[in-house]
Amino acid sequence: MSIPLKESKDGVPTTHGGCLLRNEYARFSLNWSIRGGDDALDLAQENFGRRRLADLPPDLGKGLVAYTEDEPRTRPYVAFMLFRCGDKRPWMGIDFSEIAKNRNAVTDLIALLRIARDRYGEVHQCTPKAT
């Protein structure tokens, strides 16, 4: 995006967190938690399963990539992942408003999940693995 974005963050670094990028409306968010992963996966499947574009590659864990076809304000591009890191089973959800022309949403969302998962491992000093 060529427009300025404002960042906000929240959470408790040991258990959960999130960040949001916005201008006149939210453009991107990432949320994660070490709690309730199975329930969060079930909810993601229920909410986005019919709009699934792809399942995750097996090395990332359980999850999906979806496109809701709603307007950009609702952040219609969605990805969810449940994985293992040490003795924890964190989950992450990413959503964003739009993709650039000629980009592949599935490839980009999977790449973002991979970066976020690897960064989680660095910060929490564990090795991310599939569930």
MODELLER restraints for C-alpha pairs under 7 A, 6 or more apart:
rsr = mdl.restraints
at = mdl.atoms
rsr.add(forms.Gaussian(group=physical.xy_distance, feature=features.Distance(at['CA:4:A'], at['CA:23:A']), mean=6.86, stdev=0.5))
rsr.add(forms.Gaussian(group=physical.xy_distance, feature=features.Distance(at['CA:5:A'], at['CA:21:A']), mean=5.85, stdev=0.5))
rsr.add(forms.Gaussian(group=physical.xy_distance, feature=features.Distance(at['CA:5:A'], at['CA:22:A']), mean=5.17, stdev=0.5))
rsr.add(forms.Gaussian(group=physical.xy_distance, feature=features.Distance(at['CA:5:A'], at['CA:23:A']), mean=5.10, stdev=0.5))
rsr.add(forms.Gaussian(group=physical.xy_distance, feature=features.Distance(at['CA:6:A'], at['CA:21:A']), mean=5.51, stdev=0.5))
rsr.add(forms.Gaussian(group=physical.xy_distance, feature=features.Distance(at['CA:6:A'], at['CA:22:A']), mean=5.24, stdev=0.5))
rsr.add(forms.Gaussian(group=physical.xy_distance, feature=features.Distance(at['CA:6:A'], at['CA:23:A']), mean=6.08, stdev=0.5))
rsr.add(forms.Gaussian(group=physical.xy_distance, feature=features.Distance(at['CA:7:A'], at['CA:19:A']), mean=6.99, stdev=0.5))
rsr.add(forms.Gaussian(group=physical.xy_distance, feature=features.Distance(at['CA:7:A'], at['CA:20:A']), mean=5.66, stdev=0.5))
rsr.add(forms.Gaussian(group=physical.xy_distance, feature=features.Distance(at['CA:7:A'], at['CA:21:A']), mean=4.66, stdev=0.5))
rsr.add(forms.Gaussian(group=physical.xy_distance, feature=features.Distance(at['CA:7:A'], at['CA:22:A']), mean=6.64, stdev=0.5))
rsr.add(forms.Gaussian(group=physical.xy_distance, feature=features.Distance(at['CA:8:A'], at['CA:19:A']), mean=5.58, stdev=0.5))
rsr.add(forms.Gaussian(group=physical.xy_distance, feature=features.Distance(at['CA:8:A'], at['CA:20:A']), mean=5.29, stdev=0.5))
rsr.add(forms.Gaussian(group=physical.xy_distance, feature=features.Distance(at['CA:8:A'], at['CA:21:A']), mean=6.68, stdev=0.5))
rsr.add(forms.Gaussian(group=physical.xy_distance, feature=features.Distance(at['CA:9:A'], at['CA:18:A']), mean=5.63, stdev=0.5))
rsr.add(forms.Gaussian(group=physical.xy_distance, feature=features.Distance(at['CA:9:A'], at['CA:19:A']), mean=4.30, stdev=0.5))
rsr.add(forms.Gaussian(group=physical.xy_distance, feature=features.Distance(at['CA:9:A'], at['CA:20:A']), mean=6.49, stdev=0.5))
rsr.add(forms.Gaussian(group=physical.xy_distance, feature=features.Distance(at['CA:10:A'], at['CA:17:A']), mean=5.57, stdev=0.5))
rsr.add(forms.Gaussian(group=physical.xy_distance, feature=features.Distance(at['CA:10:A'], at['CA:18:A']), mean=5.46, stdev=0.5))
rsr.add(forms.Gaussian(group=physical.xy_distance, feature=features.Distance(at['CA:10:A'], at['CA:19:A']), mean=6.54, stdev=0.5))
rsr.add(forms.Gaussian(group=physical.xy_distance, feature=features.Distance(at['CA:11:A'], at['CA:17:A']), mean=3.90, stdev=0.5))
rsr.add(forms.Gaussian(group=physical.xy_distance, feature=features.Distance(at['CA:11:A'], at['CA:18:A']), mean=6.24, stdev=0.5))
rsr.add(forms.Gaussian(group=physical.xy_distance, feature=features.Distance(at['CA:15:A'], at['CA:33:A']), mean=5.70, stdev=0.5))
rsr.add(forms.Gaussian(group=physical.xy_distance, feature=features.Distance(at['CA:15:A'], at['CA:34:A']), mean=5.53, stdev=0.5))
rsr.add(forms.Gaussian(group=physical.xy_distance, feature=features.Distance(at['CA:16:A'], at['CA:32:A']), mean=5.45, stdev=0.5))
rsr.add(forms.Gaussian(group=physical.xy_distance, feature=features.Distance(at['CA:16:A'], at['CA:33:A']), mean=4.04, stdev=0.5))
rsr.add(forms.Gaussian(group=physical.xy_distance, feature=features.Distance(at['CA:16:A'], at['CA:34:A']), mean=6.40, stdev=0.5))
rsr.add(forms.Gaussian(group=physical.xy_distance, feature=features.Distance(at['CA:17:A'], at['CA:31:A']), mean=5.76, stdev=0.5))
rsr.add(forms.Gaussian(group=physical.xy_distance, feature=features.Distance(at['CA:17:A'], at['CA:32:A']), mean=5.49, stdev=0.5))
rsr.add(forms.Gaussian(group=physical.xy_distance, feature=features.Distance(at['CA:17:A'], at['CA:33:A']), mean=6.54, stdev=0.5))
rsr.add(forms.Gaussian(group=physical.xy_distance, feature=features.Distance(at['CA:18:A'], at['CA:30:A']), mean=5.39, stdev=0.5))
rsr.add(forms.Gaussian(group=physical.xy_distance, feature=features.Distance(at['CA:18:A'], at['CA:31:A']), mean=4.16, stdev=0.5))
rsr.add(forms.Gaussian(group=physical.xy_distance, feature=features.Distance(at['CA:18:A'], at['CA:32:A']), mean=6.32, stdev=0.5))
rsr.add(forms.Gaussian(group=physical.xy_distance, feature=features.Distance(at['CA:19:A'], at['CA:29:A']), mean=5.60, stdev=0.5))
rsr.add(forms.Gaussian(group=physical.xy_distance, feature=features.Distance(at['CA:19:A'], at['CA:30:A']), mean=5.47, stdev=0.5))
rsr.add(forms.Gaussian(group=physical.xy_distance, feature=features.Distance(at['CA:19:A'], at['CA:31:A']), mean=6.66, stdev=0.5))
rsr.add(forms.Gaussian(group=physical.xy_distance, feature=features.Distance(at['CA:20:A'], at['CA:26:A']), mean=6.84, stdev=0.5))
rsr.add(forms.Gaussian(group=physical.xy_distance, feature=features.Distance(at['CA:20:A'], at['CA:28:A']), mean=5.69, stdev=0.5))
rsr.add(forms.Gaussian(group=physical.xy_distance, feature=features.Distance(at['CA:20:A'], at['CA:29:A']), mean=4.40, stdev=0.5))
rsr.add(forms.Gaussian(group=physical.xy_distance, feature=features.Distance(at['CA:20:A'], at['CA:30:A']), mean=6.72, stdev=0.5))
rsr.add(forms.Gaussian(group=physical.xy_distance, feature=features.Distance(at['CA:21:A'], at['CA:27:A']), mean=5.66, stdev=0.5))
rsr.add(forms.Gaussian(group=physical.xy_distance, feature=features.Distance(at['CA:21:A'], at['CA:28:A']), mean=5.17, stdev=0.5))
rsr.add(forms.Gaussian(group=physical.xy_distance, feature=features.Distance(at['CA:21:A'], at['CA:29:A']), mean=6.43, stdev=0.5))
rsr.add(forms.Gaussian(group=physical.xy_distance, feature=features.Distance(at['CA:22:A'], at['CA:28:A']), mean=6.97, stdev=0.5))
rsr.add(forms.Gaussian(group=physical.xy_distance, feature=features.Distance(at['CA:25:A'], at['CA:73:A']), mean=6.21, stdev=0.5))
rsr.add(forms.Gaussian(group=physical.xy_distance, feature=features.Distance(at['CA:26:A'], at['CA:73:A']), mean=6.69, stdev=0.5))
rsr.add(forms.Gaussian(group=physical.xy_distance, feature=features.Distance(at['CA:27:A'], at['CA:75:A']), mean=6.55, stdev=0.5))
rsr.add(forms.Gaussian(group=physical.xy_distance, feature=features.Distance(at['CA:27:A'], at['CA:96:A']), mean=5.29, stdev=0.5))
rsr.add(forms.Gaussian(group=physical.xy_distance, feature=features.Distance(at['CA:27:A'], at['CA:97:A']), mean=4.90, stdev=0.5))
rsr.add(forms.Gaussian(group=physical.xy_distance, feature=features.Distance(at['CA:28:A'], at['CA:95:A']), mean=5.71, stdev=0.5))
rsr.add(forms.Gaussian(group=physical.xy_distance, feature=features.Distance(at['CA:28:A'], at['CA:96:A']), mean=4.18, stdev=0.5))
rsr.add(forms.Gaussian(group=physical.xy_distance, feature=features.Distance(at['CA:28:A'], at['CA:97:A']), mean=6.45, stdev=0.5))
rsr.add(forms.Gaussian(group=physical.xy_distance, feature=features.Distance(at['CA:29:A'], at['CA:94:A']), mean=5.66, stdev=0.5))
rsr.add(forms.Gaussian(group=physical.xy_distance, feature=features.Distance(at['CA:29:A'], at['CA:95:A']), mean=5.49, stdev=0.5))
rsr.add(forms.Gaussian(group=physical.xy_distance, feature=features.Distance(at['CA:29:A'], at['CA:96:A']), mean=6.45, stdev=0.5))
rsr.add(forms.Gaussian(group=physical.xy_distance, feature=features.Distance(at['CA:30:A'], at['CA:92:A']), mean=7.00, stdev=0.5))
rsr.add(forms.Gaussian(group=physical.xy_distance, feature=features.Distance(at['CA:30:A'], at['CA:93:A']), mean=5.64, stdev=0.5))
rsr.add(forms.Gaussian(group=physical.xy_distance, feature=features.Distance(at['CA:30:A'], at['CA:94:A']), mean=4.48, stdev=0.5))
rsr.add(forms.Gaussian(group=physical.xy_distance, feature=features.Distance(at['CA:30:A'], at['CA:95:A']), mean=6.74, stdev=0.5))
rsr.add(forms.Gaussian(group=physical.xy_distance, feature=features.Distance(at['CA:31:A'], at['CA:92:A']), mean=5.61, stdev=0.5))
rsr.add(forms.Gaussian(group=physical.xy_distance, feature=features.Distance(at['CA:31:A'], at['CA:93:A']), mean=5.29, stdev=0.5))
rsr.add(forms.Gaussian(group=physical.xy_distance, feature=features.Distance(at['CA:31:A'], at['CA:94:A']), mean=6.62, stdev=0.5))
rsr.add(forms.Gaussian(group=physical.xy_distance, feature=features.Distance(at['CA:32:A'], at['CA:90:A']), mean=6.89, stdev=0.5))
rsr.add(forms.Gaussian(group=physical.xy_distance, feature=features.Distance(at['CA:32:A'], at['CA:91:A']), mean=5.46, stdev=0.5))
rsr.add(forms.Gaussian(group=physical.xy_distance, feature=features.Distance(at['CA:32:A'], at['CA:92:A']), mean=4.26, stdev=0.5))
rsr.add(forms.Gaussian(group=physical.xy_distance, feature=features.Distance(at['CA:32:A'], at['CA:93:A']), mean=6.37, stdev=0.5))
rsr.add(forms.Gaussian(group=physical.xy_distance, feature=features.Distance(at['CA:33:A'], at['CA:90:A']), mean=5.50, stdev=0.5))
rsr.add(forms.Gaussian(group=physical.xy_distance, feature=features.Distance(at['CA:33:A'], at['CA:91:A']), mean=5.67, stdev=0.5))
rsr.add(forms.Gaussian(group=physical.xy_distance, feature=features.Distance(at['CA:33:A'], at['CA:92:A']), mean=6.86, stdev=0.5))
rsr.add(forms.Gaussian(group=physical.xy_distance, feature=features.Distance(at['CA:34:A'], at['CA:88:A']), mean=6.36, stdev=0.5))
rsr.add(forms.Gaussian(group=physical.xy_distance, feature=features.Distance(at['CA:34:A'], at['CA:89:A']), mean=5.84, stdev=0.5))
rsr.add(forms.Gaussian(group=physical.xy_distance, feature=features.Distance(at['CA:34:A'], at['CA:90:A']), mean=4.10, stdev=0.5))
rsr.add(forms.Gaussian(group=physical.xy_distance, feature=features.Distance(at['CA:34:A'], at['CA:91:A']), mean=6.46, stdev=0.5))
rsr.add(forms.Gaussian(group=physical.xy_distance, feature=features.Distance(at['CA:35:A'], at['CA:90:A']), mean=6.83, stdev=0.5))
rsr.add(forms.Gaussian(group=physical.xy_distance, feature=features.Distance(at['CA:37:A'], at['CA:82:A']), mean=6.28, stdev=0.5))
rsr.add(forms.Gaussian(group=physical.xy_distance, feature=features.Distance(at['CA:37:A'], at['CA:89:A']), mean=6.57, stdev=0.5))
rsr.add(forms.Gaussian(group=physical.xy_distance, feature=features.Distance(at['CA:37:A'], at['CA:90:A']), mean=6.25, stdev=0.5))
rsr.add(forms.Gaussian(group=physical.xy_distance, feature=features.Distance(at['CA:37:A'], at['CA:91:A']), mean=5.50, stdev=0.5))
rsr.add(forms.Gaussian(group=physical.xy_distance, feature=features.Distance(at['CA:41:A'], at['CA:63:A']), mean=6.82, stdev=0.5))
rsr.add(forms.Gaussian(group=physical.xy_distance, feature=features.Distance(at['CA:41:A'], at['CA:82:A']), mean=6.85, stdev=0.5))
rsr.add(forms.Gaussian(group=physical.xy_distance, feature=features.Distance(at['CA:44:A'], at['CA:80:A']), mean=6.91, stdev=0.5))
rsr.add(forms.Gaussian(group=physical.xy_distance, feature=features.Distance(at['CA:48:A'], at['CA:66:A']), mean=6.14, stdev=0.5))
rsr.add(forms.Gaussian(group=physical.xy_distance, feature=features.Distance(at['CA:51:A'], at['CA:66:A']), mean=5.35, stdev=0.5))
rsr.add(forms.Gaussian(group=physical.xy_distance, feature=features.Distance(at['CA:51:A'], at['CA:67:A']), mean=5.75, stdev=0.5))
rsr.add(forms.Gaussian(group=physical.xy_distance, feature=features.Distance(at['CA:51:A'], at['CA:68:A']), mean=5.80, stdev=0.5))
rsr.add(forms.Gaussian(group=physical.xy_distance, feature=features.Distance(at['CA:52:A'], at['CA:64:A']), mean=6.59, stdev=0.5))
rsr.add(forms.Gaussian(group=physical.xy_distance, feature=features.Distance(at['CA:52:A'], at['CA:65:A']), mean=5.79, stdev=0.5))
rsr.add(forms.Gaussian(group=physical.xy_distance, feature=features.Distance(at['CA:52:A'], at['CA:66:A']), mean=4.16, stdev=0.5))
rsr.add(forms.Gaussian(group=physical.xy_distance, feature=features.Distance(at['CA:52:A'], at['CA:67:A']), mean=6.61, stdev=0.5))
rsr.add(forms.Gaussian(group=physical.xy_distance, feature=features.Distance(at['CA:53:A'], at['CA:65:A']), mean=5.54, stdev=0.5))
rsr.add(forms.Gaussian(group=physical.xy_distance, feature=features.Distance(at['CA:53:A'], at['CA:66:A']), mean=4.88, stdev=0.5))
rsr.add(forms.Gaussian(group=physical.xy_distance, feature=features.Distance(at['CA:53:A'], at['CA:67:A']), mean=6.63, stdev=0.5))
rsr.add(forms.Gaussian(group=physical.xy_distance, feature=features.Distance(at['CA:54:A'], at['CA:64:A']), mean=5.85, stdev=0.5))
rsr.add(forms.Gaussian(group=physical.xy_distance, feature=features.Distance(at['CA:54:A'], at['CA:65:A']), mean=5.24, stdev=0.5))
rsr.add(forms.Gaussian(group=physical.xy_distance, feature=features.Distance(at['CA:54:A'], at['CA:66:A']), mean=6.91, stdev=0.5))
rsr.add(forms.Gaussian(group=physical.xy_distance, feature=features.Distance(at['CA:54:A'], at['CA:106:A']), mean=6.98, stdev=0.5))
rsr.add(forms.Gaussian(group=physical.xy_distance, feature=features.Distance(at['CA:55:A'], at['CA:63:A']), mean=6.10, stdev=0.5))
rsr.add(forms.Gaussian(group=physical.xy_distance, feature=features.Distance(at['CA:55:A'], at['CA:64:A']), mean=4.40, stdev=0.5))
rsr.add(forms.Gaussian(group=physical.xy_distance, feature=features.Distance(at['CA:55:A'], at['CA:65:A']), mean=6.20, stdev=0.5))
rsr.add(forms.Gaussian(group=physical.xy_distance, feature=features.Distance(at['CA:56:A'], at['CA:62:A']), mean=6.52, stdev=0.5))
rsr.add(forms.Gaussian(group=physical.xy_distance, feature=features.Distance(at['CA:56:A'], at['CA:63:A']), mean=5.61, stdev=0.5))
rsr.add(forms.Gaussian(group=physical.xy_distance, feature=features.Distance(at['CA:56:A'], at['CA:64:A']), mean=5.40, stdev=0.5))
rsr.add(forms.Gaussian(group=physical.xy_distance, feature=features.Distance(at['CA:58:A'], at['CA:130:A']), mean=6.78, stdev=0.5))
rsr.add(forms.Gaussian(group=physical.xy_distance, feature=features.Distance(at['CA:59:A'], at['CA:129:A']), mean=6.79, stdev=0.5))
rsr.add(forms.Gaussian(group=physical.xy_distance, feature=features.Distance(at['CA:59:A'], at['CA:130:A']), mean=5.24, stdev=0.5))
rsr.add(forms.Gaussian(group=physical.xy_distance, feature=features.Distance(at['CA:60:A'], at['CA:83:A']), mean=6.69, stdev=0.5))
rsr.add(forms.Gaussian(group=physical.xy_distance, feature=features.Distance(at['CA:60:A'], at['CA:129:A']), mean=6.73, stdev=0.5))
rsr.add(forms.Gaussian(group=physical.xy_distance, feature=features.Distance(at['CA:60:A'], at['CA:130:A']), mean=5.13, stdev=0.5))
rsr.add(forms.Gaussian(group=physical.xy_distance, feature=features.Distance(at['CA:61:A'], at['CA:81:A']), mean=6.27, stdev=0.5))
rsr.add(forms.Gaussian(group=physical.xy_distance, feature=features.Distance(at['CA:61:A'], at['CA:82:A']), mean=5.64, stdev=0.5))
rsr.add(forms.Gaussian(group=physical.xy_distance, feature=features.Distance(at['CA:61:A'], at['CA:83:A']), mean=4.79, stdev=0.5))
rsr.add(forms.Gaussian(group=physical.xy_distance, feature=features.Distance(at['CA:61:A'], at['CA:129:A']), mean=6.99, stdev=0.5))
rsr.add(forms.Gaussian(group=physical.xy_distance, feature=features.Distance(at['CA:61:A'], at['CA:130:A']), mean=3.83, stdev=0.5))
rsr.add(forms.Gaussian(group=physical.xy_distance, feature=features.Distance(at['CA:61:A'], at['CA:131:A']), mean=5.05, stdev=0.5))
rsr.add(forms.Gaussian(group=physical.xy_distance, feature=features.Distance(at['CA:62:A'], at['CA:81:A']), mean=5.56, stdev=0.5))
rsr.add(forms.Gaussian(group=physical.xy_distance, feature=features.Distance(at['CA:62:A'], at['CA:82:A']), mean=5.19, stdev=0.5))
rsr.add(forms.Gaussian(group=physical.xy_distance, feature=features.Distance(at['CA:62:A'], at['CA:83:A']), mean=6.69, stdev=0.5))
rsr.add(forms.Gaussian(group=physical.xy_distance, feature=features.Distance(at['CA:62:A'], at['CA:131:A']), mean=6.60, stdev=0.5))
rsr.add(forms.Gaussian(group=physical.xy_distance, feature=features.Distance(at['CA:63:A'], at['CA:80:A']), mean=5.11, stdev=0.5))
rsr.add(forms.Gaussian(group=physical.xy_distance, feature=features.Distance(at['CA:63:A'], at['CA:81:A']), mean=4.36, stdev=0.5))
rsr.add(forms.Gaussian(group=physical.xy_distance, feature=features.Distance(at['CA:63:A'], at['CA:82:A']), mean=6.21, stdev=0.5))
rsr.add(forms.Gaussian(group=physical.xy_distance, feature=features.Distance(at['CA:64:A'], at['CA:79:A']), mean=5.65, stdev=0.5))
rsr.add(forms.Gaussian(group=physical.xy_distance, feature=features.Distance(at['CA:64:A'], at['CA:80:A']), mean=5.48, stdev=0.5))
rsr.add(forms.Gaussian(group=physical.xy_distance, feature=features.Distance(at['CA:64:A'], at['CA:81:A']), mean=6.80, stdev=0.5))
rsr.add(forms.Gaussian(group=physical.xy_distance, feature=features.Distance(at['CA:65:A'], at['CA:78:A']), mean=5.71, stdev=0.5))
rsr.add(forms.Gaussian(group=physical.xy_distance, feature=features.Distance(at['CA:65:A'], at['CA:79:A']), mean=4.32, stdev=0.5))
rsr.add(forms.Gaussian(group=physical.xy_distance, feature=features.Distance(at['CA:65:A'], at['CA:80:A']), mean=6.63, stdev=0.5))
rsr.add(forms.Gaussian(group=physical.xy_distance, feature=features.Distance(at['CA:65:A'], at['CA:106:A']), mean=6.39, stdev=0.5))
rsr.add(forms.Gaussian(group=physical.xy_distance, feature=features.Distance(at['CA:66:A'], at['CA:77:A']), mean=6.03, stdev=0.5))
rsr.add(forms.Gaussian(group=physical.xy_distance, feature=features.Distance(at['CA:66:A'], at['CA:78:A']), mean=5.11, stdev=0.5))
rsr.add(forms.Gaussian(group=physical.xy_distance, feature=features.Distance(at['CA:66:A'], at['CA:79:A']), mean=6.27, stdev=0.5))
rsr.add(forms.Gaussian(group=physical.xy_distance, feature=features.Distance(at['CA:67:A'], at['CA:76:A']), mean=5.42, stdev=0.5))
rsr.add(forms.Gaussian(group=physical.xy_distance, feature=features.Distance(at['CA:67:A'], at['CA:77:A']), mean=4.72, stdev=0.5))
rsr.add(forms.Gaussian(group=physical.xy_distance, feature=features.Distance(at['CA:67:A'], at['CA:78:A']), mean=6.16, stdev=0.5))
rsr.add(forms.Gaussian(group=physical.xy_distance, feature=features.Distance(at['CA:68:A'], at['CA:76:A']), mean=4.92, stdev=0.5))
rsr.add(forms.Gaussian(group=physical.xy_distance, feature=features.Distance(at['CA:68:A'], at['CA:77:A']), mean=6.72, stdev=0.5))
rsr.add(forms.Gaussian(group=physical.xy_distance, feature=features.Distance(at['CA:69:A'], at['CA:76:A']), mean=6.03, stdev=0.5))
rsr.add(forms.Gaussian(group=physical.xy_distance, feature=features.Distance(at['CA:70:A'], at['CA:76:A']), mean=5.55, stdev=0.5))
rsr.add(forms.Gaussian(group=physical.xy_distance, feature=features.Distance(at['CA:72:A'], at['CA:97:A']), mean=4.37, stdev=0.5))
rsr.add(forms.Gaussian(group=physical.xy_distance, feature=features.Distance(at['CA:72:A'], at['CA:98:A']), mean=6.03, stdev=0.5))
rsr.add(forms.Gaussian(group=physical.xy_distance, feature=features.Distance(at['CA:73:A'], at['CA:97:A']), mean=6.21, stdev=0.5))
rsr.add(forms.Gaussian(group=physical.xy_distance, feature=features.Distance(at['CA:74:A'], at['CA:97:A']), mean=6.74, stdev=0.5))
rsr.add(forms.Gaussian(group=physical.xy_distance, feature=features.Distance(at['CA:75:A'], at['CA:95:A']), mean=5.65, stdev=0.5))
rsr.add(forms.Gaussian(group=physical.xy_distance, feature=features.Distance(at['CA:75:A'], at['CA:96:A']), mean=4.45, stdev=0.5))
rsr.add(forms.Gaussian(group=physical.xy_distance, feature=features.Distance(at['CA:75:A'], at['CA:97:A']), mean=3.88, stdev=0.5))
rsr.add(forms.Gaussian(group=physical.xy_distance, feature=features.Distance(at['CA:76:A'], at['CA:95:A']), mean=6.89, stdev=0.5))
rsr.add(forms.Gaussian(group=physical.xy_distance, feature=features.Distance(at['CA:76:A'], at['CA:96:A']), mean=6.46, stdev=0.5))
rsr.add(forms.Gaussian(group=physical.xy_distance, feature=features.Distance(at['CA:76:A'], at['CA:97:A']), mean=5.89, stdev=0.5))
rsr.add(forms.Gaussian(group=physical.xy_distance, feature=features.Distance(at['CA:77:A'], at['CA:95:A']), mean=5.30, stdev=0.5))
rsr.add(forms.Gaussian(group=physical.xy_distance, feature=features.Distance(at['CA:77:A'], at['CA:96:A']), mean=5.32, stdev=0.5))
rsr.add(forms.Gaussian(group=physical.xy_distance, feature=features.Distance(at['CA:77:A'], at['CA:97:A']), mean=6.43, stdev=0.5))
rsr.add(forms.Gaussian(group=physical.xy_distance, feature=features.Distance(at['CA:78:A'], at['CA:94:A']), mean=5.78, stdev=0.5))
rsr.add(forms.Gaussian(group=physical.xy_distance, feature=features.Distance(at['CA:78:A'], at['CA:95:A']), mean=4.34, stdev=0.5))
rsr.add(forms.Gaussian(group=physical.xy_distance, feature=features.Distance(at['CA:78:A'], at['CA:96:A']), mean=6.82, stdev=0.5))
rsr.add(forms.Gaussian(group=physical.xy_distance, feature=features.Distance(at['CA:79:A'], at['CA:93:A']), mean=5.69, stdev=0.5))
rsr.add(forms.Gaussian(group=physical.xy_distance, feature=features.Distance(at['CA:79:A'], at['CA:94:A']), mean=5.16, stdev=0.5))
rsr.add(forms.Gaussian(group=physical.xy_distance, feature=features.Distance(at['CA:79:A'], at['CA:95:A']), mean=6.29, stdev=0.5))
rsr.add(forms.Gaussian(group=physical.xy_distance, feature=features.Distance(at['CA:79:A'], at['CA:109:A']), mean=6.35, stdev=0.5))
rsr.add(forms.Gaussian(group=physical.xy_distance, feature=features.Distance(at['CA:80:A'], at['CA:92:A']), mean=5.74, stdev=0.5))
rsr.add(forms.Gaussian(group=physical.xy_distance, feature=features.Distance(at['CA:80:A'], at['CA:93:A']), mean=4.41, stdev=0.5))
rsr.add(forms.Gaussian(group=physical.xy_distance, feature=features.Distance(at['CA:80:A'], at['CA:94:A']), mean=6.43, stdev=0.5))
rsr.add(forms.Gaussian(group=physical.xy_distance, feature=features.Distance(at['CA:81:A'], at['CA:91:A']), mean=5.50, stdev=0.5))
rsr.add(forms.Gaussian(group=physical.xy_distance, feature=features.Distance(at['CA:81:A'], at['CA:92:A']), mean=5.35, stdev=0.5))
rsr.add(forms.Gaussian(group=physical.xy_distance, feature=features.Distance(at['CA:81:A'], at['CA:93:A']), mean=6.52, stdev=0.5))
rsr.add(forms.Gaussian(group=physical.xy_distance, feature=features.Distance(at['CA:82:A'], at['CA:89:A']), mean=6.75, stdev=0.5))
rsr.add(forms.Gaussian(group=physical.xy_distance, feature=features.Distance(at['CA:82:A'], at['CA:90:A']), mean=5.97, stdev=0.5))
rsr.add(forms.Gaussian(group=physical.xy_distance, feature=features.Distance(at['CA:82:A'], at['CA:91:A']), mean=4.28, stdev=0.5))
rsr.add(forms.Gaussian(group=physical.xy_distance, feature=features.Distance(at['CA:82:A'], at['CA:92:A']), mean=6.64, stdev=0.5))
rsr.add(forms.Gaussian(group=physical.xy_distance, feature=features.Distance(at['CA:82:A'], at['CA:131:A']), mean=6.82, stdev=0.5))
rsr.add(forms.Gaussian(group=physical.xy_distance, feature=features.Distance(at['CA:83:A'], at['CA:89:A']), mean=5.55, stdev=0.5))
rsr.add(forms.Gaussian(group=physical.xy_distance, feature=features.Distance(at['CA:83:A'], at['CA:90:A']), mean=5.84, stdev=0.5))
rsr.add(forms.Gaussian(group=physical.xy_distance, feature=features.Distance(at['CA:83:A'], at['CA:91:A']), mean=6.32, stdev=0.5))
rsr.add(forms.Gaussian(group=physical.xy_distance, feature=features.Distance(at['CA:83:A'], at['CA:128:A']), mean=6.91, stdev=0.5))
rsr.add(forms.Gaussian(group=physical.xy_distance, feature=features.Distance(at['CA:83:A'], at['CA:129:A']), mean=6.05, stdev=0.5))
rsr.add(forms.Gaussian(group=physical.xy_distance, feature=features.Distance(at['CA:83:A'], at['CA:130:A']), mean=4.98, stdev=0.5))
rsr.add(forms.Gaussian(group=physical.xy_distance, feature=features.Distance(at['CA:83:A'], at['CA:131:A']), mean=4.75, stdev=0.5))
rsr.add(forms.Gaussian(group=physical.xy_distance, feature=features.Distance(at['CA:84:A'], at['CA:90:A']), mean=6.35, stdev=0.5))
rsr.add(forms.Gaussian(group=physical.xy_distance, feature=features.Distance(at['CA:84:A'], at['CA:128:A']), mean=5.68, stdev=0.5))
rsr.add(forms.Gaussian(group=physical.xy_distance, feature=features.Distance(at['CA:84:A'], at['CA:129:A']), mean=5.14, stdev=0.5))
rsr.add(forms.Gaussian(group=physical.xy_distance, feature=features.Distance(at['CA:84:A'], at['CA:130:A']), mean=5.86, stdev=0.5))
rsr.add(forms.Gaussian(group=physical.xy_distance, feature=features.Distance(at['CA:84:A'], at['CA:131:A']), mean=5.28, stdev=0.5))
rsr.add(forms.Gaussian(group=physical.xy_distance, feature=features.Distance(at['CA:85:A'], at['CA:121:A']), mean=6.78, stdev=0.5))
rsr.add(forms.Gaussian(group=physical.xy_distance, feature=features.Distance(at['CA:85:A'], at['CA:126:A']), mean=5.45, stdev=0.5))
rsr.add(forms.Gaussian(group=physical.xy_distance, feature=features.Distance(at['CA:85:A'], at['CA:127:A']), mean=5.41, stdev=0.5))
rsr.add(forms.Gaussian(group=physical.xy_distance, feature=features.Distance(at['CA:85:A'], at['CA:128:A']), mean=4.41, stdev=0.5))
rsr.add(forms.Gaussian(group=physical.xy_distance, feature=features.Distance(at['CA:85:A'], at['CA:129:A']), mean=6.15, stdev=0.5))
rsr.add(forms.Gaussian(group=physical.xy_distance, feature=features.Distance(at['CA:86:A'], at['CA:126:A']), mean=5.41, stdev=0.5))
rsr.add(forms.Gaussian(group=physical.xy_distance, feature=features.Distance(at['CA:86:A'], at['CA:127:A']), mean=6.42, stdev=0.5))
rsr.add(forms.Gaussian(group=physical.xy_distance, feature=features.Distance(at['CA:99:A'], at['CA:105:A']), mean=6.68, stdev=0.5))
rsr.add(forms.Gaussian(group=physical.xy_distance, feature=features.Distance(at['CA:117:A'], at['CA:128:A']), mean=6.68, stdev=0.5))
rsr.add(forms.Gaussian(group=physical.xy_distance, feature=features.Distance(at['CA:118:A'], at['CA:128:A']), mean=6.67, stdev=0.5))
rsr.add(forms.Gaussian(group=physical.xy_distance, feature=features.Distance(at['CA:121:A'], at['CA:127:A']), mean=5.42, stdev=0.5))
rsr.add(forms.Gaussian(group=physical.xy_distance, feature=features.Distance(at['CA:121:A'], at['CA:128:A']), mean=5.71, stdev=0.5))
